[in-house]
Amino acid sequence: MLFLSLLLLHLTHEGCQIWAEAMEPKLAELLGEKKAEHQAKLIIDADALKPIEPIAGSLVIVGGGKVLPDVIWQRFMKLAGGKNAHIVVIPTARKEADKLDLDEYLKKWRDRNPASVTILHTRSKEDANDPNFVKPLEKATAIWFGGGGQSRIADAYLGTLAEKKFHEVLKRGGVIGGTSAGAAIMSRTMIARGHPKPEIETGLGFIPGAIIDQHFIKRQRQVRLVDAVTSYPYLVGLGIDEGTALVVHDGSKIDVLGDSCVTVIFGPHGNYPIKIEKIYPKKQTDNKPNYIADLIKLTRLAQDRCQPTDSLSR
């Protein structure tokens, strides 16, 4: 049976407490003999272990919740350009997106006084490949993906001109944000649904080297994300709780904003046991970034644990 360590070490990193979390009984049951057997058979492609590149723009990845702390909105608007922001809002994850009252839906955005805010929505890949449909993305400084079902976003935009334009916004220094389903869609290896066993589909891949889960503590999704990173141990698992945002900026720097925490999970592989940490927000001052962690370092650690010649214990 795969050995599970109880990590009780209290670490301090630039004023942020990072706690390694003791394993719960359900996790121990999950990572039993069948998982150990799975790990022995797992073959990792060399491309999965290539170092990730810094992100040109910024990401604001929110774990969901009905009312988000204002500090999250403030950071998103600041990264979007404030009063010069051109925001494209994508409600496609919502089941009722075809019937939205657009004026009511956009009011909360217009109240923040951006230069422009536009709805972009379709269920059709044909539309998503239409240059006229994606035109609002040409001048966008920010994109926001709303909550609902992440598969609806993938079904509409994956592999289309729209997806290409989303990535162009990021490459030219824009910000992409999203909550709930809009958070899950951020990773290429995407948890689409399932509890406690995750169903994996393909997301839009804005955050490299990671797999996202949302509503993390509120909906008790720890087992689900552990299962995902056990199958994909070269990816770092990022579980974002409700009312909380993981912000990636300046290439790879990470901040955590809001009411709860982000759980970082490294999957078991070879001689390496599962590793779980929690990252809590630092006190915000004048909405300035507080560097807490580094995405490249986190993904490198996950990849290093999968290197066939690496025998050091972490």
Number of C-alpha atoms within 10 A of each C-alpha: 11 20 15 17 13 15 15 12 12 11 12 10 11 10 14 19 17 21 18 20 18 16 16 11 9 11 17 15 12 18 25 14 13 13 18 19 13 14 19 11 9 15 9 14 9 8 7 15 18 12 14 16 12 16 21 19 25 28 29 29 31 32 32 26 17 8 8 18 15 12 17 22 16 14 18 24 21 16 21 25 17 17 13 14 22 23 28 23 21 21 24 29 25 19 12 10 16 12 8 12 9 11 9 9 13 15 11 10 17 15 8 14 14 17 13 17 20 18 16 20 21 19 17 11 17 13 18 22 18 13 13 9 16 19 13 18 21 13 13 24 24 28 27 23 26 23 24 20 19 27 21 20 26 22 17 22 25 19 14 15 18 23 18 15 17 23 17 17 22 21 14 12 19 24 29 29 25 25 29 26 29 28 30 31 33 29 21 20 22 26 26 20 18 11 13 16 16 18 13 14 15 18 23 21 19 20 21 20 26 26 27 26 30 30 22 24 17 15 11 14 21 20 20 23 30 27 20 25 23 25 17 24 26 29 29 26 28 22 27 33 28 26 23 29 34 26 24 26 23 14 16 24 20 22 22 30 29 22 15 20 24 28 24 23 29 28 26 28 25 17 15 19 19 24 21 21 22 19 22 22 22 18 13 13 8 6 13 10 19 20 21 19 18 15 23 20 14 20 21 19 16 27 20 17 24 25 15 10 8 11 13 9 9 11
